């Protein structure tokens, strides 16, 4: 049986996508974004049981906005229903993780290819500045995650395709339930900076093929680290 959630902190930052609400947003939208952040922060983990009463109390709202937020999380693929347990944060199986990264590669390689053709010098300079900031943040997992998030969002903006933006944002929400970022590992963080550098070289040359290849390599390396992390997490259970 999944664990019952123990805490939901007040919303600290915008979250994984650029859809944070204004201060006067409806309670349902606010509850939804606070739950998204709780998943991102690890306060809500795969397998955690969710009840309207408990979440309403912890978010200090009525059950109606909680119910709306849970419906949206279910539509996002983040919440599922387990017989005799109820609503829980979903756990992705190996096949789903493989599929998730396959789609991520398609979408982000497309973004890189389009950005190589459409990005302005100012947009490329912004990406380079973000990567430089990342180089100075190695060892600070939270800061690295945020800068990396900004880097990929800036690349997505440079691709100038609104439908691609929607698709990537939906994918990023699903990735929240995978657990801690691969950038929590110093070696992976340093590799990421180098991989971003190769992508930046391709963007500066406006070489779409090279940008596609650099992003594909980046996603494949991230995928391998993610799978290794997941195997390490389940190994103790296998030995019991």
C-alpha positions as CSV (number, residue, x, y, z in Angstrom):
1,X,0.0,0.0,0.0
2,X,1.3,3.5,-0.8
3,X,2.4,5.9,1.8
4,X,0.1,8.7,3.0
5,X,1.5,12.1,2.2
6,X,3.0,13.8,5.2
7,X,3.6,17.4,4.1
8,X,2.8,19.8,1.3
9,X,4.9,23.0,1.5
10,X,3.8,26.4,0.3
11,X,4.7,26.9,-3.4
12,X,8.4,28.0,-3.5
13,X,9.0,28.6,-7.2
14,X,7.4,28.5,-10.6
15,X,7.9,24.8,-11.2
16,X,8.9,22.8,-14.3
17,X,6.9,24.8,-16.8
18,X,6.1,28.5,-17.5
19,X,2.4,28.2,-16.4
20,X,2.5,29.7,-12.9
21,X,-0.7,31.5,-12.1
22,X,-1.1,35.2,-11.1
23,X,-1.7,35.9,-7.5
24,X,-5.4,36.0,-7.9
25,X,-5.6,32.6,-9.7
26,X,-8.5,30.3,-8.9
27,X,-7.9,28.0,-5.9
28,X,-8.0,24.9,-8.2
29,X,-5.1,26.2,-10.4
30,X,-3.1,27.1,-7.3
31,X,-3.7,23.7,-5.7
32,X,-2.7,22.0,-8.9
33,X,0.6,23.9,-9.2
34,X,1.4,23.4,-5.5
35,X,0.9,19.6,-6.0
36,X,3.1,19.7,-9.1
37,X,5.8,21.3,-7.1
38,X,5.4,18.9,-4.2
39,X,6.0,16.1,-6.8
40,X,9.0,17.9,-8.2
41,X,10.5,18.5,-4.7
42,X,10.0,14.8,-3.7
43,X,7.4,15.7,-1.0
44,X,5.0,13.5,-3.0
45,X,6.6,10.4,-4.3
46,X,5.5,7.5,-6.6
47,X,3.2,5.2,-4.7
48,X,2.1,7.9,-2.2
49,X,-1.6,7.7,-1.4
50,X,-3.7,10.9,-2.0
51,X,-6.9,11.7,-0.2
52,X,-9.0,14.8,-0.8
53,X,-9.4,15.4,2.9
54,X,-5.7,15.2,3.8
55,X,-4.6,17.3,0.9
56,X,-7.3,20.0,1.5
57,X,-6.1,20.2,5.1
58,X,-2.5,20.5,4.2
59,X,-3.0,23.0,1.4
60,X,-5.5,24.9,3.6
61,X,-8.2,24.9,0.9
62,X,-11.6,23.2,0.5
63,X,-11.9,19.8,-1.1
64,X,-13.4,21.3,-4.3
65,X,-10.1,22.8,-5.6
66,X,-8.2,19.6,-4.5
67,X,-10.6,17.5,-6.4
68,X,-10.1,19.7,-9.5
69,X,-6.3,19.5,-9.1
70,X,-6.3,15.8,-8.7
71,X,-8.4,15.4,-11.9
72,X,-5.8,17.5,-13.8
73,X,-2.9,15.4,-12.3
74,X,-4.7,12.3,-13.5
75,X,-5.1,13.8,-17.0
76,X,-1.4,14.6,-16.9
77,X,-0.7,10.9,-16.2
78,X,0.8,11.7,-12.7
79,X,-2.0,10.2,-10.6
80,X,-3.6,6.7,-11.0
81,X,-6.0,4.6,-9.0
82,X,-5.1,1.4,-7.2
83,X,-7.8,-1.1,-6.2
84,X,-8.5,-1.0,-2.4
85,X,-6.0,1.9,-2.1
86,X,-7.4,4.8,-4.1
87,X,-5.6,7.6,-5.8
88,X,-1.8,7.4,-5.8
89,X,1.1,9.1,-7.5
90,X,1.9,6.9,-10.4
91,X,5.0,4.7,-10.7
92,X,6.4,4.3,-14.2
93,X,7.5,0.9,-15.2
94,X,10.7,0.2,-17.3
95,X,8.8,0.2,-20.6
96,X,7.1,3.5,-19.8
97,X,10.5,5.1,-19.0
98,X,11.9,3.8,-22.3
99,X,8.9,5.3,-24.1
100,X,9.2,8.6,-22.2
101,X,12.8,9.1,-23.2
102,X,12.1,8.1,-26.8
103,X,9.5,10.8,-27.1
104,X,11.8,13.3,-25.2
105,X,14.5,12.6,-27.8
106,X,12.2,13.3,-30.7
107,X,10.8,16.5,-29.2
108,X,14.0,18.0,-27.9
109,X,16.0,17.0,-31.1
110,X,13.3,18.8,-33.1
111,X,13.7,21.8,-30.8
112,X,17.5,21.8,-31.4
113,X,17.1,21.5,-35.1
114,X,14.6,24.3,-35.3
115,X,16.6,26.5,-33.0
116,X,19.7,26.1,-35.2
117,X,17.7,27.6,-38.1
118,X,15.8,30.3,-36.2
119,X,17.7,31.3,-33.1
120,X,19.0,34.9,-33.0
121,X,22.4,35.8,-31.8
122,X,20.9,37.2,-28.6
123,X,19.0,33.9,-27.9
124,X,22.2,31.9,-28.4
125,X,24.1,34.3,-26.1
126,X,21.4,33.7,-23.4
127,X,21.9,30.0,-23.7
128,X,25.7,30.4,-23.5
129,X,25.3,32.5,-20.3
130,X,23.0,29.9,-18.7
131,X,25.6,27.2,-19.5
132,X,28.3,29.3,-17.9
133,X,26.2,29.7,-14.8
134,X,25.7,26.0,-14.7
135,X,29.5,25.5,-14.7
136,X,29.7,27.6,-11.6
137,X,26.8,25.7,-9.9
138,X,28.2,22.2,-10.0
139,X,27.6,20.6,-6.6
140,X,24.4,22.5,-6.0
141,X,21.8,20.1,-7.3
142,X,18.8,22.5,-6.8
143,X,20.6,25.3,-8.6
144,X,21.8,23.0,-11.4
145,X,18.3,21.7,-11.9
146,X,16.8,25.2,-12.2
147,X,19.5,26.5,-14.6
148,X,19.2,23.4,-16.7
149,X,15.4,23.9,-16.8
150,X,15.9,27.5,-17.9
151,X,18.4,26.3,-20.6
152,X,16.0,23.9,-22.2
153,X,13.1,26.4,-22.0
154,X,15.3,29.0,-23.7
155,X,16.2,26.5,-26.4
156,X,12.5,25.7,-26.8
157,X,11.7,29.4,-27.1
158,X,14.4,29.8,-29.7
159,X,12.8,27.0,-31.8
160,X,9.8,29.3,-32.3
161,X,7.1,26.6,-32.5
162,X,4.2,26.9,-30.1
163,X,2.9,23.4,-30.6
164,X,6.3,22.0,-29.7
165,X,6.2,24.1,-26.5
166,X,2.9,22.5,-25.4
167,X,4.2,19.0,-26.2
168,X,7.5,19.4,-24.2
169,X,5.7,21.0,-21.3
170,X,3.4,18.0,-21.0
171,X,6.3,15.6,-21.2
172,X,8.2,17.5,-18.5
173,X,5.3,17.1,-16.1
174,X,5.4,13.3,-16.5
175,X,9.2,13.3,-15.9
176,X,8.6,14.8,-12.5
177,X,7.7,11.4,-11.1
178,X,11.0,9.9,-12.1
179,X,12.7,11.1,-9.0
180,X,15.8,13.3,-8.3
181,X,17.4,15.0,-11.3
182,X,20.4,13.2,-12.9
183,X,22.3,16.5,-12.3
184,X,22.5,15.6,-8.6
185,X,25.6,13.6,-9.6
186,X,28.7,15.8,-10.0
187,X,30.0,13.8,-12.9
188,X,26.8,13.9,-14.8
189,X,26.5,17.7,-14.1
190,X,29.9,18.3,-15.7
191,X,29.1,16.1,-18.7
192,X,25.9,18.0,-19.2
193,X,27.8,21.3,-19.4
194,X,30.1,19.8,-22.1
195,X,27.1,18.4,-24.0
196,X,25.4,21.8,-23.9
197,X,28.7,23.3,-25.2
198,X,28.6,21.0,-28.2
199,X,25.0,22.0,-28.9
200,X,25.9,25.7,-28.6
201,X,28.6,25.2,-31.2
202,X,26.1,23.8,-33.6
203,X,23.6,26.6,-32.9
204,X,26.3,29.2,-33.6
205,X,27.1,27.6,-36.9
206,X,23.3,27.3,-37.7
207,X,24.0,23.6,-38.4
208,X,20.7,21.8,-37.9
209,X,22.1,18.3,-38.4
210,X,24.9,18.9,-35.8
211,X,22.4,20.4,-33.3
212,X,20.1,17.4,-33.7
213,X,23.0,15.0,-33.1
214,X,24.3,16.9,-30.1
215,X,20.9,16.9,-28.5
216,X,20.4,13.2,-29.2
217,X,23.7,12.4,-27.6
218,X,22.7,14.5,-24.6
219,X,19.4,12.8,-24.1
220,X,20.8,9.3,-24.5
221,X,23.5,10.0,-21.9
222,X,20.8,11.3,-19.5
223,X,18.7,8.3,-20.2
224,X,21.5,5.9,-19.3
225,X,22.2,7.7,-16.0
226,X,18.5,7.7,-15.2
227,X,18.2,3.9,-15.7
228,X,21.3,3.3,-13.6
229,X,19.7,5.4,-10.8
230,X,16.5,3.5,-11.0
231,X,18.3,0.1,-10.9
232,X,20.3,1.2,-7.8
233,X,17.0,2.2,-6.1
234,X,15.3,-1.2,-6.7
235,X,18.3,-3.4,-6.0
236,X,17.9,-3.4,-2.2
237,X,14.3,-4.6,-2.6
238,X,15.4,-7.4,-5.0
239,X,17.8,-8.7,-2.4
240,X,15.3,-9.0,0.4
